[in-house]
Amino acid sequence: MEKVVDFFREAKVELDKVIFPTKVQVRQAFVAVVLVVTVISIFLALVDMLMSAIVSSTF
């Protein structure tokens, strides 16, 4: 039983060391991820359309 108590005590100590992001940081990261995913998706769609046009025109 003592090991379980020690585990939770040490877990609390470690969680006190964690620096959680602020709302502004989370919002900025979210916007950055959405923008990067959107740009990469558009790029891949254009490459796919180009490759599809090349393949369909040669056959």
N, CA, C and O of each residue as an XYZ file, in Angstrom:
236
protein
N       0.822     -1.194      0.000
C       0.000      0.000      0.000
C       0.869      1.261      0.000
O       0.496      2.288     -0.567
N       2.025      1.163      0.642
C       2.918      2.313      0.725
C       3.464      2.695     -0.654
O       3.679      3.872     -0.944
N       3.687      1.672     -1.505
C       4.186      1.953     -2.853
C       3.167      2.746     -3.667
O       3.538      3.622     -4.448
N       1.902      2.444     -3.486
C       0.847      3.157     -4.212
C       0.796      4.613     -3.763
O       0.669      5.518     -4.588
N       0.894      4.834     -2.469
C       0.883      6.202     -1.931
C       2.100      6.967     -2.441
O       1.985      8.129     -2.831
N       3.268      6.320     -2.440
C       4.482      6.961     -2.954
C       4.333      7.298     -4.432
O       4.756      8.365     -4.876
N       3.733      6.387     -5.190
C       3.534      6.633     -6.612
C       2.703      7.889     -6.834
O       3.083      8.752     -7.626
N       1.579      7.997     -6.146
C       0.716      9.160     -6.333
C       1.376     10.442     -5.824
O       1.182     11.511     -6.404
N       2.132     10.344     -4.774
C       2.844     11.517     -4.253
C       3.872     12.001     -5.283
O       3.970     13.198     -5.551
N       4.634     11.069     -5.854
C       5.637     11.426     -6.853
C       4.982     11.914     -8.151
O       5.504     12.805     -8.820
N       3.852     11.330     -8.494
C       3.135     11.793     -9.688
C       2.676     13.232     -9.517
O       2.750     14.026    -10.455
N       2.206     13.568     -8.332
C       1.773     14.955     -8.070
C       2.951     15.909     -8.142
O       2.818     17.015     -8.666
N       4.088     15.503     -7.631
C       5.290     16.339     -7.690
C       5.682     16.586     -9.145
O       6.025     17.710     -9.511
N       5.635     15.550     -9.970
C       5.997     15.699    -11.384
C       4.981     16.573    -12.121
O       5.363     17.382    -12.967
N       3.699     16.419    -11.813
C       2.687     17.247    -12.468
C       2.811     18.714    -12.087
O       2.453     19.592    -12.872
N       3.313     18.986    -10.892
C       3.534     20.372    -10.492
C       4.636     21.026    -11.321
O       4.679     22.252    -11.431
N       5.532     20.220    -11.910
C       6.619     20.746    -12.741
C       6.170     21.058    -14.167
O       6.853     21.785    -14.888
N       5.040     20.519    -14.568
C       4.570     20.689    -15.948
C       4.087     22.119    -16.155
O       3.369     22.678    -15.327
N       4.499     22.697    -17.283
C       4.025     24.029    -17.661
C       3.010     23.847    -18.777
O       3.370     23.502    -19.903
N       1.750     24.077    -18.465
C       0.699     23.899    -19.452
C       0.586     25.146    -20.315
O       0.803     26.255    -19.827
N       0.244     24.979    -21.606
C       0.132     26.138    -22.492
C      -1.067     27.008    -22.117
O      -2.061     26.534    -21.568
N      -0.936     28.294    -22.433
C      -2.042     29.218    -22.187
C      -3.067     29.080    -23.302
O      -2.817     28.412    -24.305
N      -4.226     29.717    -23.124
C      -5.260     29.666    -24.158
C      -4.771     30.295    -25.447
O      -5.087     29.816    -26.536
N      -4.001     31.364    -25.329
C      -3.476     32.036    -26.519
C      -2.515     31.118    -27.271
O      -2.560     31.052    -28.499
N      -1.656     30.417    -26.556
C      -0.716     29.505    -27.192
C      -1.444     28.351    -27.876
O      -1.069     27.943    -28.976
N      -2.473     27.830    -27.234
C      -3.251     26.740    -27.827
C      -3.949     27.228    -29.091
O      -3.969     26.525    -30.101
N      -4.520     28.427    -29.037
C      -5.211     28.988    -30.202
C      -4.226     29.209    -31.350
O      -4.539     28.894    -32.499
N      -3.052     29.741    -31.055
C      -2.049     29.981    -32.093
C      -1.578     28.670    -32.715
O      -1.409     28.592    -33.932
N      -1.368     27.668    -31.919
C      -0.949     26.370    -32.431
C      -2.044     25.759    -33.293
O      -1.758     25.169    -34.335
N      -3.291     25.894    -32.866
C      -4.419     25.372    -33.631
C      -4.498     26.038    -35.000
O      -4.653     25.359    -36.014
N      -4.391     27.358    -35.030
C      -4.451     28.092    -36.300
C      -3.286     27.689    -37.189
O      -3.470     27.506    -38.392
N      -2.108     27.547    -36.636
C      -0.938     27.160    -37.417
C      -1.128     25.772    -38.027
O      -0.814     25.561    -39.198
N      -1.631     24.841    -37.251
C      -1.847     23.485    -37.753
C      -2.892     23.482    -38.862
O      -2.707     22.827    -39.888
N      -3.984     24.206    -38.662
C      -5.038     24.250    -39.684
C      -4.496     24.863    -40.975
O      -4.781     24.360    -42.062
N      -3.720     25.939    -40.869
C      -3.160     26.574    -42.065
C      -2.195     25.641    -42.801
O      -2.261     25.520    -44.024
N      -1.316     24.993    -42.071
C      -0.350     24.094    -42.705
C      -1.064     22.921    -43.374
O      -0.727     22.552    -44.498
N      -2.031     22.344    -42.703
C      -2.770     21.217    -43.289
C      -3.523     21.666    -44.531
O      -3.572     20.932    -45.518
N      -4.111     22.856    -44.505
C      -4.840     23.376    -45.658
C      -3.906     23.599    -46.844
O      -4.218     23.205    -47.968
N      -2.769     24.227    -46.593
C      -1.817     24.492    -47.681
C      -1.299     23.186    -48.279
O      -1.221     23.055    -49.501
N      -0.949     22.235    -47.442
C      -0.443     20.955    -47.946
C      -1.541     20.212    -48.707
O      -1.259     19.584    -49.728
N      -2.772     20.270    -48.236
C      -3.879     19.611    -48.924
C      -4.101     20.211    -50.303
O      -4.302     19.482    -51.274
N      -4.066     21.534    -50.395
C      -4.238     22.193    -51.692
C      -3.094     21.820    -52.628
O      -3.321     21.526    -53.802
N      -1.876     21.830    -52.116
C      -0.721     21.457    -52.929
C      -0.865     20.031    -53.454
O      -0.656     19.787    -54.642
N      -1.217     19.094    -52.586
C      -1.359     17.699    -53.011
C      -2.506     17.529    -53.998
O      -2.414     16.715    -54.917
N      -3.583     18.283    -53.822
C      -4.690     18.216    -54.771
C      -4.252     18.706    -56.145
O      -4.608     18.108    -57.161
N      -3.490     19.780    -56.181
C      -2.991     20.296    -57.461
C      -2.035     19.311    -58.129
O      -2.117     19.094    -59.338
N      -1.140     18.719    -57.362
C      -0.225     17.718    -57.912
C      -1.006     16.523    -58.434
O      -0.688     15.991    -59.498
N      -2.015     16.098    -57.704
C      -2.838     14.979    -58.132
C      -3.564     15.305    -59.434
O      -3.605     14.475    -60.343
N      -4.134     16.503    -59.535
C      -4.829     16.888    -60.762
C      -3.851     16.956    -61.932
O      -4.183     16.526    -63.037
N      -2.657     17.486    -61.705
C      -1.646     17.567    -62.751
C      -1.230     16.178    -63.216
O      -1.166     15.914    -64.416
N      -0.950     15.305    -62.280
C      -0.549     13.937    -62.638
C      -1.678     13.195    -63.341
O      -1.435     12.435    -64.279
N      -2.889     13.408    -62.898
C      -4.035     12.769    -63.532
C      -4.197     13.261    -64.968
O      -4.482     12.472    -65.869
N      -4.015     14.557    -65.179
C      -4.118     15.107    -66.533
C      -3.005     14.562    -67.425
O      -3.240     14.264    -68.596
N      -1.813     14.432    -66.886
C      -0.704     13.905    -67.678
C      -0.956     12.459    -68.058
O      -0.742     12.074    -69.208
N      -1.410     11.649    -67.103
C      -1.649     10.230    -67.362
C      -2.805     10.051    -68.346
O      -2.717      9.226    -69.256
N      -3.867     10.800    -68.178
C      -5.036     10.628    -69.065
C      -4.756     11.146    -70.472
O      -5.376     10.672    -71.424
N      -3.849     12.095    -70.634
C      -3.565     12.619    -71.967
C      -2.605     11.727    -72.756
O      -2.566     11.793    -73.985
N      -1.842     10.903    -72.066
C      -0.868     10.050    -72.756
C      -1.483      8.727    -73.198
O      -0.904      8.036    -74.036
N      -2.620      8.364    -72.667
C      -3.222      7.069    -73.044
C      -4.439      7.274    -73.854
O      -5.079      6.306    -74.262
